[in-house]
Amino acid sequence: LRLLEDDGADVTYHDPFVAELDEDGYHLESVELTDEALSGADAVVILTDHSGFDYGRVVEQARVLIDARHVAPRPAGQGGSLGWIVKG
């Protein structure tokens, strides 16, 4: 978090199981996962594979998506085993 914010990034997150996060002197609170939050982000990173998320909606709304958990549906023609979806 420190490296991202030191480079000027505005970091937010959503996790229904972690309402607040304190990391390396930074305090963050989970934000609501809205279409506006997804489409307004420069990049969306999936780091957990919670059930109950509409990952298809995340793929549709995100401008750039990095799926580190292999849970999001892949766009047609995109394969690979790394779990990365790049849009943009």
GUKOLTI-292798 format. One line per field, with one value per residue: x, y, z of N, C-alpha, C in turn; residue number from 1. Coordinates in steps of 0.001 Angstrom, whole numbers, always signed. Atoms other than C-alpha are relative to their C-alpha. Layout:
// residues N
n.px: X/...
n.py: Y/...
n.pz: Z/...
ca.px: X/...
ca.py: Y/...
ca.pz: Z/...
c.px: X/...
c.py: Y/...
c.pz: Z/...
n: NUM/...
// end
This chain:
// residues 88
n.px: +819/-860/-613/+1026/+391/-1155/-17/+1165/+1211/+1108/+302/+1219/+237/+1287/-19/+1105/-457/-1011/+575/-1080/-1328/-1124/-1191/-1190/+314/+1142/+1302/+995/+1290/+595/+986/+1055/-395/+1000/-456/-770/-1321/-744/-319/-799/-1358/-975/-213/+650/-793/+689/-997/+656/+1016/+1230/+1210/+1033/-285/+314/-1266/+318/+228/-1311/-662/+678/-135/-1393/-771/-1133/+262/-1018/+660/-1049/+605/+585/+1428/+809/+160/-940/+555/-173/-1311/-1114/-327/-1129/+160/-463/+1114/+2/+869/-386/+946/-337
n.py: -1192/-1180/-248/-521/-1346/-881/-333/-820/+795/-75/+1415/+381/+1437/+509/+1356/+94/+620/-863/-1346/-977/+558/-818/+605/-836/-1388/-473/+502/-1/+612/+640/-819/+755/+435/-505/-139/-1240/+243/+870/-666/-1184/+376/+209/+1447/+815/+1202/+1013/+679/+1071/+673/+124/+345/-1013/-1163/+94/-299/-450/-1450/-613/+2/-975/-1381/-415/-397/+927/+990/+1013/+1058/+835/+1191/+831/+146/-793/+607/-535/-448/+965/+45/-213/+1183/-217/+563/-919/-635/-1432/-505/-1377/-704/-1408
n.pz: +0/-92/+1306/+903/-405/+191/+1425/+310/+207/-948/-194/-708/+88/-463/-534/-953/-1240/-621/+71/-111/+214/-455/+594/+153/-304/+786/-426/+1070/-297/+1164/+708/+662/+1338/+938/+1381/+79/-595/+907/+1266/-278/-412/+1076/+60/-1023/-251/-802/-828/-746/+817/-775/+737/-123/+835/+1418/+656/+1355/-91/-217/+1311/+863/-463/-209/+1186/-24/-1040/-283/-763/-580/-605/+1063/-269/+921/+1323/+984/+1279/+1086/+632/-924/-783/-890/-1333/-1031/-668/+278/+1055/+271/+857/+97
ca.px: +0/+2759/+4473/+1239/+238/+3783/+3464/+200/-2300/-5682/-6146/-9583/-10828/-13990/-14206/-17410/-15346/-12773/-14452/-11209/-7576/-4543/-1342/+2051/+612/-2303/-5932/-8529/-12219/-13996/-16028/-19288/-18729/-20764/-20630/-19339/-16504/-15509/-15688/-14046/-10969/-7845/-7392/-9269/-7337/-9038/-7015/-9584/-12077/-15101/-18297/-21289/-19571/-20816/-17398/-18990/-20116/-16600/-15204/-17810/-17284/-13509/-11321/-8299/-8664/-6013/-7497/-4931/-7402/-8674/-12318/-13483/-14977/-12505/-13355/-13722/-10389/-8377/-6702/-3680/-3085/-1807/-5248/-4673/-7339/-6178/-8723/-8291
ca.py: +0/+2414/+1989/+2555/+5592/+7010/+6917/+8874/+6014/+6356/+2855/+1529/-1989/-3993/-7059/-8110/-9906/-7169/-3852/-2037/-2577/-1191/-1821/-173/+2996/+3270/+2910/+1943/+1131/-1222/+642/-450/-2420/-299/-37/+3512/+2358/-375/+1734/+4730/+2802/+2876/-815/-3494/-6348/-9528/-10916/-13207/-15712/-15043/-16713/-14493/-11919/-11262/-11524/-11122/-7640/-6873/-7873/-5731/-2620/-2605/-732/-2855/-6083/-8265/-11548/-13133/-15812/-17187/-16504/-14011/-15237/-14796/-12709/-14769/-15855/-15189/-18215/-18653/-20000/-16910/-15569/-12151/-10367/-7201/-4830/-1361
ca.pz: +0/+892/-2490/-4389/-2372/-2451/-6252/-6036/-6239/-4563/-3132/-2178/-1556/-1054/+1159/+2926/+5594/+6321/+7123/+7973/+7104/+8931/+7018/+7415/+8921/+6475/+7461/+4846/+5092/+2717/+73/-1523/-4737/-7150/-10930/-10464/-8188/-10645/-13808/-12131/-11021/-13176/-12336/-10401/-8793/-7567/-4657/-3006/-4382/-2198/-3332/-3904/-6118/-9633/-11260/-14695/-13639/-12422/-15845/-17632/-15490/-14919/-17395/-16444/-14484/-12890/-11681/-9375/-8186/-11544/-10670/-13309/-16585/-19422/-22477/-25662/-27080/-23944/-22435/-20265/-16816/-15018/-14182/-15715/-17702/-19357/-20824/-22108
c.px: +862/+610/-1006/-361/+1158/+137/-1250/-1287/-1016/-514/-1297/-141/-1420/+204/-1105/+415/+1038/-463/+1066/+1335/+1035/+1272/+1095/-301/-1156/-1269/-969/-1273/-581/-1070/-1051/+434/-1101/+571/+874/+1405/+853/+427/+867/+1431/+906/+274/-733/+815/-821/+1062/-585/-1057/-1262/-1149/-1007/+265/-449/+1263/-195/-227/+1320/+751/-605/+318/+1444/+656/+1211/-246/+1171/-654/+1064/-543/-691/-1500/-887/-150/+913/-733/+300/+1396/+1168/+193/+1104/-292/+393/-1133/-95/-957/+386/-991/+497/+357
c.py: +1254/+326/+582/+1439/+987/+424/+761/-763/+268/-1426/-147/-1510/-312/-1430/-93/-580/+837/+1447/+1092/-708/+1004/-694/+1041/+1487/+588/-639/+132/-642/-544/+910/-908/-324/+381/+13/+1236/-186/-848/+737/+1236/-296/-141/-1484/-660/-1282/-935/-797/-1113/-629/-266/-434/+1133/+1273/-272/+405/+407/+1501/+727/+90/+1065/+1438/+491/+387/-902/-942/-961/-1009/-967/-1292/-913/-203/+738/-729/+694/+502/-1033/+107/+214/-1249/+333/-490/+966/+690/+1486/+308/+1457/+577/+1425/+418
c.pz: +0/-1360/-986/+342/-127/-1460/-432/-229/+1106/+151/+784/-109/+437/+473/+1042/+1353/+745/-157/+35/-132/+486/-456/-110/+209/-790/+531/-1172/+509/-1290/-605/-622/-1429/-990/-1412/-150/+570/-937/-1268/+203/+403/-1218/-191/+1158/+122/+879/+742/+853/-889/+813/-903/+185/-779/-1426/-761/-1454/-39/+203/-1332/-902/+390/+86/-1319/-169/+1165/+96/+934/+510/+604/-1015/+193/-994/-1330/-1003/-1235/-1084/-595/+933/+844/+970/+1395/+1105/+743/-250/-1136/-194/-990/-148/-1390
n: 1/2/3/4/5/6/7/8/9/10/11/12/13/14/15/16/17/18/19/20/21/22/23/24/25/26/27/28/29/30/31/32/33/34/35/36/37/38/39/40/41/42/43/44/45/46/47/48/49/50/51/52/53/54/55/56/57/58/59/60/61/62/63/64/65/66/67/68/69/70/71/72/73/74/75/76/77/78/79/80/81/82/83/84/85/86/87/88
// end
